[in-house]
Structures are given as structure tokens and as C-alpha cells.
Amino acid sequence: MNIAETHSQEETRALARKIGERADAGTVIGLTGDLGCGKTVFAKGIAEGIGVKEHVSSPTYTIMQQYDDGRMPVYHFDVYRIGDVSEMDETGYEDCFFGEGISIVEWADMVREIMPEDTIWVSISRDLSKGEDYRRIVIEDEV
């Protein structure tokens, strides 16, 4: 387990970028934390580490967005609006999780039962007493 503290979006992205740089095909990263804590910022950093040049945004309404311009495909999921885990079947998530790319799942704790055993779990939290941009990031099973 690795615990990091960041004090800006740039620091958060830089930390995530390092994970993306070391990630291999088949890596699945589960992001957890409250609304507005920085999950999408973290996902952007991972995608940058893979070499994605496209604009990365949260796929809240589409559930999954694919980026193909990096060294491997990036499958970015946001499952916040999933009513039941069975809805994930419609996304083809298994092909993504066990394919040739990296999968990043925001709100992954909502679909924990389908997450692979070797998921890298990233929990992001805020502490306003330490500043608006402070984040505590706990990474379990880092690449």
C-alpha cells in the first residue's frame, strides 16, 4: 500500500501519470472516493501516462469511453449511474478488463463484485482543513 498527499490537480495528475507509465495491458484500476474528490483528474493522469493525447473526460452518461491514441487502449468507465451491476454486461467490460488495454473504473466500489482480483484500488479523499486542493490518495497493489 502506498499513501500520497497532493496539494493541487497538477500533483494529483503527476502521481497518476507515473502509474500509467508503468501499467501493462490488462491492468484494471478501481477509483473510489466522494463526488468531486478528483477521480476524473486521476484518470486523466493515468491516460497521459499511457500516452493519450485526446481530451479525457468523465463518461458519466455513456458509462465507458475508449481512447486509442496511446501505447495501448484506455477504457475509462464511470459507473456512478449504474442501477444494478448486471447493467455492466451491456458495456462489454470483460473484453476491456481482460484485453489489450488498461481499464480505469470510477466509482468502482459500486461494482466491486465484478472487479478482477488483481485490481489496483485507488481511494481518494479530501480534508478541507488542509486546503481546498488537498487530496489523500491510498493506492493498494500499485503497478
N, C-alpha and C positions, 0 to 999 in steps of 0.2 A: 504494500500500500504506500502511496505517495501523497503527501499533503502539501499543497501550494497555496500561497496567498498572492492575489494580484490586486492592483490598485487602479487599473484602467482597462478599457476594452482592448487596447493595443497589447498590454501584458497578457491578458487572457488569450487573445488570438495567437500570440507568440508561443505560449505554452502549448496550445492545441496544435500549432503548426509543427512543433517537434514530434508530436505523436503521429501526425500524418506523414511526416518524412520517414518514419521508421515502420509504418504499417505495411503489411503484406496483404495480398489477395486473400479474401475470406475473413478478414478482421471485422468484427462486429463491435461497435461502441455504443453502449447504452447511456444516454444522458438523462439525469434526473435533477429535479430542483423546482422551486416555486416559479410561478409566472413572472417573467421579467428578470430572472436571475442571470441570464447570459448563455442559455443553451444554444441558441442560434449563433451567437458570437463564437462560441466554442466550435460549433460545426463548421463555420466559415474558416476558422483557423486550420482545422483538420484538412478541409478541402484544399486550402492553399498549400499545405504540406504535401499533398498528393500532386500538386501542380495545376489545379483547376484555375482557369483564368476567368471563366464565366462568373456573373454575379450570382452569389449563393443567397437564397432567401428561404424563409421558413415555408415548407409546403403544407401549411395548416389545412388548407381547403382541398388540396389534391392528394394528401396523405404521403405521397412519395414523389420526389424529384430526382432525376438522374442527370449526372454531369459526366461527360465523356472526354473532356479535353485535357485530362491529367494523365499520369502514367498508368492509371487503371481507372475503371469506372467508379464513381462515387454515387451510392444510393442513399439519399437523405430522406428519412421518414420523420413525420411529425404525427404522432398517434393521439394527440390531445382530443380530437373529435371522434375517435373510435368509440362506438357504444358498446361493442362486445368484441372480444379478442378474435372471434370467428370471422369478423369483417376483414382481418388481415389476409385471409386466404385470397381475397379478390386482388390484392396488391402484387401477388407473386413473390412475396417476401422470401420464401425458401430459396428461390433461384438467386436472389440477391445475397442472402446471408451465406450461402454455400457456393457462391460463384467466383468469378474472376475479379471482383472488385471489393471495395470496402463499404460497409453499411454503417450509417450513423442514425440512431433512433432517439429522437427527442421524446420525453415522457415515457421512456422505456419501462419504467416501473408499472405502467398500466397494462403492459403485455408481457410481463415477466415470465409467464408460463411458456411462451414460445421463443424466448431469447436463448441462444445457444449457451451451453455450459461454460464455454471459454470467453464469454462476453467480457469486454473491458468496461467496467462500470465507472462512470464519472458523475459524482454528485457535486453540484454547485450550490452554494448558499451565500446569502448576503448577511452583513452585520452593519446596519446603518450607523451604529455608534463608532465604527471605524471609517466611515465615509461612504458617500453615495456609490462610488465605483469599486469599493472593496468587495472581493469575492474570495471565499474559501473553497478550494477545489480539492476533492478527495478522489484519487484515481486508484482503483483496485485492478490488479493484474495488468499493469502497464506493458505496452509493447516494448 
